[in-house]
Amino acid sequence: MQGSGSVARSTIGAEVSTVDAAAIEAASKRLDGVAVRTPLERNLRLSERTGAQVWLKREDLQIGRSYKLRGAYNLIAQLDDAAKAAGVICASAGNHGQGLAYSCHILGVHGKVYVPRTTPRQKRDRIAALGGKQIQVIVTGDTYDDAAAAAIAEGSATGATMVPAFDDPRTVAGQGTVAIELVEQLGHAPDVLVVPVGGGGLVAGVATWIAERHPGVRIVGVEPGGAASMAAAVAAGKPVTLPQLDSFVDGAAVRRVGDVTLPLVQQAGVELMAVPEGLVCSEMLALYQTDGLIAEPAGALSTSALGNGLDVRPGETVVCLLSGGNNDVSRYGEILERSLVYEGLKHYFLVTFPQEPGALRAFLDETLGPDDDITLFEYVKRNNRETGVALVGIEISTRDDLPLLLSRMEAAPLDIERINPNSPEFRYLI
């Protein structure tokens, strides 16, 4: 961990670049007229839940629907003419690619964007639309890290400049400009600033500027539970590669955080926490149904933490960075499913029925409650003439209904096995 007065450095070509408040302020001037000054809005739902004054910095309304434009443009704009002529290249889960694509369009630079197969088609299409003739989208690998490896190899072969999504001082400085805007809009520094964390570019930039210009602000970084790579790096004292990764929160599912970003996060004293993916889904639905906001999984990370592990004091001013609004409508079925499971309202069972008339009717009348709803019923009859197994999905009205349902199943004259949400088999259901 670096000392409190030190600055993270990274060698770029023959130069040494720093990430400090001055670099972030210079990036802010560079982005003037390019990036949108996104709104800062008070959120009634979260304010009432916590008793604090909760504000949302709406980077979902940025060009490309995320903050990523800030870092990509700040880096590309500083390249010399020869480097711009050689082109740029990046790996992206979707949002960084959109930022790079728009930057290439504005600056007249050719670029290639490598995305993993898990990137929603909506994001791929937006990259192509924002970049136009300046951009080529290449789909490869199953994770962000697979795409990054392919992009690095391409850059080495062609001489194109790699534009990292987070691990470059120029990217970090550009992304940190969000902090300058929100403090200007609020009129003062918040008591608590909640930031989503993937590879660490946003939280490193924001925390660096806040710590230098407004020390004393509590900065909280929120990671997906299945991709908490920053917490793992802090615990190890260096970036480490996660052996397993849940890619659902695709905009923040990074196996290894940056060599540039980790020291900055440590230096600023960022408080880290992780939230389960199911909770993120519940928050996405609340943002949509109550607040009228469309957030992608990574975009809902910061707000999902409020009142769900992150405690704030009544009356405090809290700003959450709503970081991305690129959600594919086709994902809402899975989002709803994950939310119901997390909330304890959706459960799955294997029920062995005897091959006799009335068996299913007895199950419906005697085992299920009046408000229980069968949402899935898949029956498989093989060569056994006496019994057949059905996969049954049941949605209950409240979490408190589950003990009674399980009690009735225990008393039923059927072989009923509950599928544990933490079991490997459950992955085939959602």
C-alpha positions as CSV (number, residue, x, y, z in Angstrom):
1,M,0.0,0.0,0.0
2,Q,1.3,3.4,-0.9
3,G,1.9,6.2,1.6
4,S,-0.8,8.8,2.0
5,G,1.2,11.4,0.1
6,S,2.2,9.2,-2.8
7,V,0.7,9.1,-6.3
8,A,0.2,6.0,-8.4
9,R,2.4,6.0,-11.5
10,S,2.3,3.9,-14.7
11,T,4.9,4.0,-17.5
12,I,3.3,4.8,-20.9
13,G,5.8,4.8,-23.7
14,A,8.7,7.0,-22.6
15,E,6.5,9.1,-20.3
16,V,5.4,8.7,-16.7
17,S,1.8,9.8,-16.0
18,T,0.3,10.5,-12.7
19,V,-3.2,10.3,-11.4
20,D,-4.0,13.1,-9.1
21,A,-6.6,15.9,-8.7
22,A,-4.8,18.1,-11.2
23,A,-4.8,15.4,-13.8
24,I,-8.5,14.8,-13.3
25,E,-9.3,18.5,-13.5
26,A,-7.3,18.7,-16.8
27,A,-9.4,15.8,-18.1
28,S,-12.6,17.7,-17.1
29,K,-11.5,20.6,-19.3
30,R,-10.6,18.3,-22.1
31,L,-14.1,16.7,-22.0
32,D,-15.9,20.0,-21.9
33,G,-18.4,20.0,-24.8
34,V,-17.8,16.3,-25.5
35,A,-19.3,14.5,-22.4
36,V,-22.8,15.3,-21.2
37,R,-23.1,17.0,-17.9
38,T,-25.4,14.4,-16.5
39,P,-28.2,15.3,-14.0
40,L,-27.9,14.9,-10.2
41,E,-31.4,13.9,-8.9
42,R,-32.8,13.3,-5.5
43,N,-34.3,9.8,-5.1
44,L,-37.4,9.7,-2.9
45,R,-37.6,5.9,-2.6
46,L,-34.0,5.5,-1.3
47,S,-34.2,8.7,0.9
48,E,-37.3,7.3,2.6
49,R,-35.7,3.9,3.0
50,T,-32.6,5.2,4.7
51,G,-33.6,8.5,6.3
52,A,-30.7,10.1,4.4
53,Q,-30.8,12.5,1.5
54,V,-30.0,10.2,-1.4
55,W,-29.0,11.6,-4.7
56,L,-28.4,9.8,-8.0
57,K,-25.6,10.9,-10.4
58,R,-27.3,9.9,-13.7
59,E,-24.4,8.6,-15.8
60,D,-27.0,6.3,-17.4
61,L,-27.8,9.4,-19.4
62,Q,-24.3,9.9,-20.6
63,I,-23.4,9.4,-24.3
64,G,-23.2,5.6,-24.6
65,R,-25.4,5.4,-21.4
66,S,-22.4,5.1,-19.0
67,Y,-19.4,7.0,-17.7
68,K,-17.0,5.1,-19.9
69,L,-16.8,7.8,-22.6
70,R,-15.0,10.0,-20.1
71,G,-12.0,7.7,-19.8
72,A,-11.8,6.6,-23.4
73,Y,-11.9,10.1,-24.8
74,N,-9.4,11.5,-22.3
75,L,-6.9,8.9,-23.4
76,I,-7.4,9.0,-27.2
77,A,-7.5,12.8,-27.3
78,Q,-3.9,12.9,-25.8
79,L,-2.4,10.6,-28.5
80,D,0.0,12.2,-31.0
81,D,-0.8,12.2,-34.7
82,A,1.2,9.1,-35.5
83,A,-0.6,7.1,-32.7
84,K,-4.0,8.3,-33.9
85,A,-3.1,7.2,-37.5
86,A,-2.2,3.7,-36.3
87,G,-5.6,3.4,-34.7
88,V,-6.8,2.3,-31.3
89,I,-8.1,-1.0,-29.8
90,C,-9.9,-2.1,-26.7
91,A,-11.6,-4.9,-24.9
92,S,-15.0,-4.2,-23.4
93,A,-18.0,-5.8,-21.8
94,G,-20.0,-3.3,-23.8
95,N,-19.9,0.1,-22.2
96,H,-16.3,1.0,-22.6
97,G,-16.5,0.0,-26.2
98,Q,-19.3,2.5,-26.7
99,G,-17.2,5.2,-25.2
100,L,-14.3,4.4,-27.4
101,A,-16.5,4.1,-30.5
102,Y,-18.0,7.6,-29.9
103,S,-14.5,9.0,-29.2
104,C,-13.2,7.5,-32.4
105,H,-16.1,9.0,-34.3
106,I,-15.5,12.5,-32.9
107,L,-11.7,12.4,-33.3
108,G,-11.6,10.6,-36.7
109,V,-9.6,7.7,-35.4
110,H,-10.1,4.1,-36.5
111,G,-10.8,1.6,-33.7
112,K,-11.5,-2.1,-33.0
113,V,-13.6,-3.2,-30.1
114,Y,-13.3,-6.8,-28.8
115,V,-16.3,-8.0,-26.7
116,P,-17.0,-11.4,-25.1
117,R,-19.9,-13.5,-26.2
118,T,-21.7,-12.6,-23.0
119,T,-22.0,-9.0,-24.0
120,P,-25.7,-8.3,-24.8
121,R,-26.5,-7.7,-28.4
122,Q,-28.0,-4.3,-27.5
123,K,-24.5,-3.2,-26.4
124,R,-22.8,-4.6,-29.5
125,D,-25.3,-2.8,-31.8
126,R,-24.8,0.5,-29.9
127,I,-21.0,0.2,-30.3
128,A,-21.4,-0.1,-34.0
129,A,-23.9,2.7,-34.2
130,L,-21.9,5.2,-32.1
131,G,-18.6,4.5,-34.0
132,G,-20.0,4.2,-37.5
133,K,-17.4,3.6,-40.2
134,Q,-14.6,4.3,-37.6
135,I,-15.3,1.1,-35.6
136,Q,-15.1,-2.7,-36.1
137,V,-16.7,-4.9,-33.4
138,I,-15.1,-8.3,-32.9
139,V,-16.9,-10.9,-30.7
140,T,-14.5,-13.4,-29.0
141,G,-14.3,-15.5,-25.8
142,D,-16.7,-16.0,-22.9
143,T,-15.4,-13.3,-20.5
144,Y,-14.0,-9.8,-20.5
145,D,-10.6,-11.2,-19.8
146,D,-10.8,-13.4,-22.9
147,A,-11.6,-10.4,-25.0
148,A,-8.8,-8.4,-23.4
149,A,-6.2,-11.1,-24.3
150,A,-7.4,-11.0,-27.9
151,A,-7.2,-7.2,-28.0
152,I,-3.7,-7.1,-26.5
153,A,-2.5,-9.7,-29.1
154,E,-4.0,-7.6,-31.9
155,G,-2.5,-4.4,-30.6
156,S,1.0,-6.0,-30.5
157,A,0.6,-7.3,-34.0
158,T,-0.6,-4.0,-35.6
159,G,0.8,-1.2,-33.5
160,A,-2.6,0.1,-32.5
161,T,-2.8,1.8,-29.1
162,M,-4.5,-0.2,-26.5
163,V,-7.2,1.8,-24.6
164,P,-7.8,0.0,-21.3
165,A,-11.2,0.1,-19.8
166,F,-9.7,1.0,-16.4
167,D,-6.0,0.2,-16.0
168,D,-4.4,3.4,-17.5
169,P,-3.9,6.7,-15.7
170,R,-5.5,8.6,-18.5
171,T,-8.6,6.4,-18.4
172,V,-8.8,6.8,-14.6
173,A,-8.4,10.5,-14.8
174,G,-11.2,10.8,-17.3
175,Q,-13.6,8.6,-15.3
176,G,-12.8,10.6,-12.2
177,T,-14.3,13.7,-13.7
178,V,-17.7,12.5,-12.5
179,A,-16.7,13.6,-9.0
180,I,-16.0,17.2,-10.0
181,E,-19.5,17.4,-11.6
182,L,-21.5,16.0,-8.8
183,V,-19.8,18.2,-6.2
184,E,-20.4,21.3,-8.3
185,Q,-24.1,20.3,-8.8
186,L,-24.6,19.5,-5.1
187,G,-22.9,22.7,-4.0
188,H,-20.8,20.8,-1.5
189,A,-19.2,17.4,-1.0
190,P,-21.5,14.6,0.1
191,D,-21.1,12.8,3.4
192,V,-21.1,9.4,1.6
193,L,-20.3,8.6,-2.0
194,V,-21.3,5.2,-3.3
195,V,-19.5,3.9,-6.4
196,P,-19.8,0.7,-8.5
197,V,-16.6,-1.3,-8.8
198,G,-15.5,-3.6,-11.7
199,G,-11.8,-3.1,-12.6
200,G,-11.6,0.0,-10.5
201,G,-11.2,2.8,-13.0
202,L,-14.2,4.8,-11.8
203,V,-13.7,4.3,-8.1
204,A,-10.0,5.0,-8.4
205,G,-10.5,8.3,-10.2
206,V,-13.4,9.5,-8.1
207,A,-11.8,8.6,-4.9
208,T,-8.5,10.2,-5.8
209,W,-10.1,13.6,-6.6
210,I,-12.4,13.4,-3.6
211,A,-9.7,12.4,-1.1
212,E,-7.4,15.3,-2.3
213,R,-10.0,18.0,-2.7
214,H,-12.6,17.0,-0.1
215,P,-11.0,14.7,2.5
216,G,-13.3,13.2,5.0
217,V,-16.0,12.0,2.6
218,R,-16.8,8.3,3.1
219,I,-16.3,6.5,-0.2
220,V,-17.9,3.1,-0.6
221,G,-17.2,0.8,-3.5
222,V,-19.8,-1.9,-4.3
223,E,-18.8,-5.1,-6.2
224,P,-20.9,-8.0,-7.5
225,G,-20.8,-10.9,-5.0
226,G,-19.7,-13.2,-7.8
227,A,-16.9,-10.9,-9.1
228,A,-15.4,-9.2,-6.0
229,S,-12.0,-8.8,-7.6
230,M,-11.1,-5.5,-5.8
231,A,-11.7,-6.9,-2.4
232,A,-9.6,-10.0,-3.3
233,A,-6.8,-7.7,-4.4
234,V,-6.9,-5.5,-1.3
235,A,-6.8,-8.7,0.9
236,A,-3.8,-10.0,-1.1
237,G,-2.0,-6.7,-1.3
238,K,-1.8,-7.0,-5.1
239,P,-4.1,-7.7,-8.1
240,V,-5.1,-11.4,-8.1
241,T,-7.0,-13.4,-10.6
242,L,-10.4,-14.8,-9.4
243,P,-10.6,-18.6,-10.0
244,Q,-14.3,-18.3,-10.6
245,L,-16.5,-15.5,-12.0
246,D,-20.2,-14.9,-12.2
247,S,-20.6,-12.9,-15.3
248,F,-24.2,-11.8,-14.8
249,V,-23.3,-8.3,-13.8
250,D,-21.4,-8.1,-17.1
251,G,-20.3,-4.4,-16.8
252,A,-18.5,-5.1,-13.6
253,A,-17.5,-8.8,-13.9
254,V,-13.7,-8.5,-14.0
255,R,-11.4,-11.3,-12.9
256,R,-8.5,-9.1,-12.1
257,V,-8.4,-5.4,-11.2
258,G,-5.8,-3.0,-12.5
259,D,-2.2,-2.4,-11.4
260,V,-3.0,1.3,-11.7
261,T,-6.3,1.3,-9.9
262,L,-5.6,-0.9,-6.9
263,P,-3.0,1.5,-5.3
264,L,-5.3,4.5,-5.8
265,V,-8.2,2.6,-4.1
266,Q,-6.0,1.6,-1.2
267,Q,-4.5,5.1,-0.9
268,A,-8.0,6.8,-0.8
269,G,-9.2,4.4,1.9
270,V,-12.2,3.2,-0.1
271,E,-14.6,1.0,1.9
272,L,-15.5,-2.1,-0.1
273,M,-18.6,-4.3,0.0
274,A,-20.2,-7.0,-2.2
275,V,-23.8,-7.5,-3.0
276,P,-25.4,-10.7,-4.3
277,E,-26.6,-10.8,-7.9
278,G,-30.2,-11.5,-6.9
279,L,-30.3,-8.3,-4.9
280,V,-29.0,-6.4,-7.9
281,C,-31.9,-7.8,-9.9
282,S,-34.4,-6.7,-7.2
283,E,-32.9,-3.2,-7.3
284,M,-33.1,-3.1,-11.1
285,L,-36.8,-3.9,-10.9
286,A,-37.3,-1.2,-8.2
287,L,-35.5,1.4,-10.2
288,Y,-37.7,0.5,-13.2
289,Q,-41.1,0.0,-11.5
290,T,-40.9,2.8,-8.8
291,D,-38.4,5.3,-10.2
292,G,-38.9,4.9,-13.9
293,L,-35.2,4.3,-14.5
294,I,-33.7,1.7,-16.8
295,A,-30.5,0.4,-15.3
296,E,-28.2,-2.5,-16.4
297,P,-26.9,-4.8,-13.6
298,A,-23.7,-2.9,-13.1
299,G,-25.7,0.4,-13.2
300,A,-27.7,-0.8,-10.2
301,L,-24.8,-1.9,-8.0
302,S,-24.4,1.3,-5.9
303,T,-28.1,1.8,-5.1
304,S,-28.6,-1.9,-4.3
305,A,-26.3,-1.5,-1.4
306,L,-28.4,1.1,0.4
307,G,-30.3,-0.4,3.2
308,N,-29.0,-3.8,2.3
309,G,-25.7,-4.0,4.2
310,L,-24.6,-0.4,3.7
311,D,-25.9,1.7,6.6
312,V,-26.0,5.5,6.4
313,R,-27.1,7.9,9.1
314,P,-30.4,9.8,8.9
315,G,-29.8,13.3,7.5
316,E,-26.6,12.4,5.7
317,T,-26.1,13.5,2.1
318,V,-25.5,10.3,0.0
319,V,-24.7,10.3,-3.7
320,C,-24.9,7.0,-5.6
321,L,-23.4,6.8,-9.1
322,L,-25.9,5.2,-11.4
323,S,-23.3,4.1,-13.8
324,G,-25.0,2.4,-16.8
325,G,-28.4,2.1,-18.6
326,N,-27.6,-0.4,-21.3
327,N,-30.0,-3.2,-20.4
328,D,-31.3,-5.5,-23.1
329,V,-35.1,-6.0,-22.7
330,S,-34.7,-9.7,-23.4
331,R,-32.9,-10.1,-20.1
332,Y,-35.8,-9.0,-17.9
333,G,-37.2,-12.6,-17.7
334,E,-33.9,-13.8,-16.1
335,I,-33.8,-10.6,-13.9
336,L,-37.2,-11.2,-12.6
337,E,-36.4,-14.9,-11.9
338,R,-33.2,-14.1,-10.1
339,S,-35.0,-11.5,-8.0
340,L,-37.8,-13.9,-7.0
341,V,-35.3,-16.5,-6.0
342,Y,-33.3,-14.0,-4.0
343,E,-36.4,-12.7,-2.2
344,G,-37.4,-16.2,-1.3
345,L,-40.6,-16.2,-3.4
346,K,-39.6,-18.7,-6.1
347,H,-38.7,-22.3,-5.4
348,Y,-38.1,-25.5,-7.4
349,F,-38.9,-29.1,-6.5
350,L,-38.6,-32.6,-8.0
351,V,-41.9,-34.4,-7.4
352,T,-42.3,-38.1,-8.0
353,F,-45.9,-38.9,-8.9
354,P,-47.4,-42.3,-8.9
355,Q,-48.9,-43.3,-12.3
356,E,-52.5,-43.3,-11.2
357,P,-55.5,-41.1,-11.7
358,G,-55.9,-38.1,-9.4
359,A,-52.3,-37.9,-8.3
360,L,-51.8,-34.4,-9.7
361,R,-55.1,-33.2,-8.4
362,A,-54.3,-34.4,-4.9
363,F,-51.0,-32.5,-5.1
364,L,-52.7,-29.3,-6.1
365,D,-55.5,-29.6,-3.5
366,E,-53.6,-31.0,-0.5
367,T,-50.0,-29.8,-0.8
368,L,-50.2,-26.4,-2.4
369,G,-51.7,-23.4,-0.5
370,P,-54.5,-21.3,-2.0
371,D,-52.1,-18.5,-3.0
372,D,-49.2,-20.7,-4.3
373,D,-48.7,-20.5,-8.0
374,I,-47.2,-23.2,-10.3
375,T,-44.9,-21.3,-12.7
376,L,-43.2,-24.4,-14.2
377,F,-44.3,-28.0,-14.6
378,E,-42.1,-30.3,-16.7
379,Y,-43.1,-34.0,-16.5
380,V,-40.9,-36.8,-17.7
381,K,-42.3,-40.3,-18.0
382,R,-39.6,-42.8,-19.0
383,N,-39.8,-46.6,-18.9
384,N,-41.1,-46.7,-15.3
385,R,-44.7,-47.6,-15.5
386,E,-45.3,-47.0,-11.8
387,T,-43.9,-43.5,-11.2
388,G,-42.9,-40.3,-13.1
389,V,-40.8,-37.3,-12.0
390,A,-41.9,-33.7,-12.6
391,L,-39.8,-30.5,-12.2
392,V,-42.1,-28.1,-10.5
393,G,-41.5,-24.3,-10.0
394,I,-43.7,-22.7,-7.3
395,E,-44.1,-19.0,-6.6
396,I,-45.4,-18.1,-3.1
397,S,-47.0,-14.8,-2.0
398,T,-44.6,-14.0,0.9
399,R,-41.4,-15.5,2.3
400,D,-43.3,-16.5,5.4
401,D,-45.4,-18.9,3.3
402,L,-42.4,-21.2,2.7
403,P,-42.4,-23.1,6.1
404,L,-46.0,-24.1,5.7
405,L,-45.5,-25.2,2.1
406,L,-42.5,-27.3,3.2
407,S,-44.5,-28.8,6.0
408,R,-47.3,-29.9,3.7
409,M,-44.8,-31.4,1.3
410,E,-43.2,-33.3,4.2
411,A,-46.6,-34.7,5.1
412,A,-47.6,-35.5,1.5
413,P,-47.5,-39.2,0.3
414,L,-45.1,-38.2,-2.4
415,D,-41.4,-38.2,-2.8
416,I,-40.6,-34.5,-3.0
417,E,-37.1,-33.1,-3.2
418,R,-36.3,-29.4,-3.0
419,I,-33.6,-28.0,-5.3
420,N,-31.3,-25.9,-3.3
421,P,-30.5,-22.5,-4.9
422,N,-26.8,-23.0,-4.1
423,S,-26.6,-26.4,-5.8
424,P,-25.0,-26.9,-9.2
425,E,-28.3,-28.2,-10.5
426,F,-29.9,-24.8,-9.9
427,R,-27.7,-23.2,-12.6
428,Y,-29.8,-25.0,-15.2
429,L,-33.0,-23.3,-14.1
430,I,-32.0,-19.6,-14.4
